[in-house]
Amino acid sequence: RSAADEAGDATALSARELLQGSLEQIDSAFAADPAARQLVLATLGELHLNLQDYAAAAPLLERFLAEPENTSPPSLRAQVLGDLALADVRRGEPQRACERAAAAIGDGRLQR
């Protein structure tokens, strides 16, 4: 909202600008609810991936993984690891991408 106020015209804002504005508030807004914070981080990270902004996606997804594992479902953790693997490939880190992809597959198997 503050980004729209500063711009004077909400239609002139890009999706990237809206995402950047929301990042500043995640930790404070979800301080008491780590599961909700993880869901928001995963969602914003995936949105950045869809915008092909891999440099912005990776820190969000890394912040997700920094939370305790038991605060989110294994399927969401596996999705985030897969998203990070994609970001790693696009940023020229194939070895890291393979490690994350293997971890994602392992986390996905935990659900069965």
C-alpha positions in Angstrom: 0.0 0.0 0.0 2.8 2.4 0.8 4.4 1.8 -2.6 1.1 2.6 -4.3 0.8 5.8 -2.2 4.3 6.8 -3.2 3.7 6.1 -6.8 0.4 8.0 -6.9 -1.1 5.5 -9.3 -1.5 1.8 -8.3 -1.8 0.7 -11.9 1.7 1.9 -12.6 3.2 -0.5 -10.0 4.8 -3.6 -11.3 4.4 -7.0 -9.6 8.1 -6.9 -8.7 7.6 -3.5 -6.9 4.6 -4.8 -5.0 6.5 -7.9 -3.9 9.5 -5.9 -2.8 7.3 -3.6 -0.6 5.7 -6.6 1.1 9.1 -8.2 2.0 9.9 -5.5 4.5 6.9 -6.5 6.7 7.0 -10.3 6.7 9.0 -10.9 9.9 7.1 -8.4 12.0 3.7 -9.3 10.7 4.2 -13.1 11.2 6.5 -13.1 14.2 4.0 -15.1 16.3 3.1 -17.6 13.6 6.1 -19.3 12.0 3.9 -21.6 9.9 2.1 -18.6 8.3 5.5 -16.9 7.8 6.8 -20.0 6.0 3.7 -20.1 3.7 4.2 -16.4 2.9 7.9 -16.8 2.2 7.2 -19.9 0.0 4.5 -18.0 -1.9 6.6 -14.9 -2.5 9.6 -17.0 -3.5 7.5 -18.8 -6.1 6.1 -15.5 -7.4 9.7 -14.2 -7.9 10.5 -17.5 -9.7 7.6 -16.9 -12.0 8.9 -13.4 -12.7 12.3 -15.0 -13.4 13.9 -13.0 -10.6 16.0 -15.8 -9.2 18.2 -13.6 -7.2 15.2 -12.3 -5.3 13.5 -15.7 -4.9 16.5 -17.5 -3.4 16.8 -15.5 -0.1 13.0 -15.8 0.5 13.2 -19.6 0.0 16.4 -19.8 2.1 14.5 -18.0 4.9 11.8 -20.5 4.7 14.3 -23.4 5.2 15.9 -21.6 8.2 12.6 -22.1 10.1 12.3 -25.4 12.1 11.2 -28.3 9.9 8.2 -29.1 12.0 6.4 -25.8 11.3 5.4 -26.7 7.8 4.2 -29.8 5.9 6.9 -31.9 4.3 5.2 -31.3 0.9 5.7 -27.6 1.2 9.3 -28.0 2.3 9.9 -30.3 -0.8 8.3 -27.7 -3.0 10.6 -25.0 -1.6 13.7 -27.2 -2.1 12.6 -27.8 -5.7 12.1 -24.1 -6.3 15.5 -23.4 -4.9 17.0 -26.1 -7.2 15.4 -24.2 -10.2 16.9 -20.9 -8.9 20.3 -22.6 -8.5 20.2 -23.9 -12.1 19.2 -20.5 -13.4 22.0 -18.8 -11.4 24.7 -21.2 -12.7 25.0 -23.5 -9.6 24.2 -26.9 -11.0 25.8 -28.9 -8.2 23.8 -27.1 -5.5 20.7 -27.6 -7.6 21.3 -31.4 -7.7 21.7 -31.4 -3.9 18.5 -29.5 -3.4 16.6 -31.6 -5.9 17.7 -34.8 -4.1 16.6 -33.3 -0.8 13.2 -32.3 -2.3 12.7 -35.9 -3.5 13.6 -37.2 -0.1 11.2 -34.8 1.6 8.5 -35.8 -0.8 8.9 -39.5 0.0 8.5 -38.8 3.7 4.8 -38.1 3.1 4.0 -41.5 1.7 
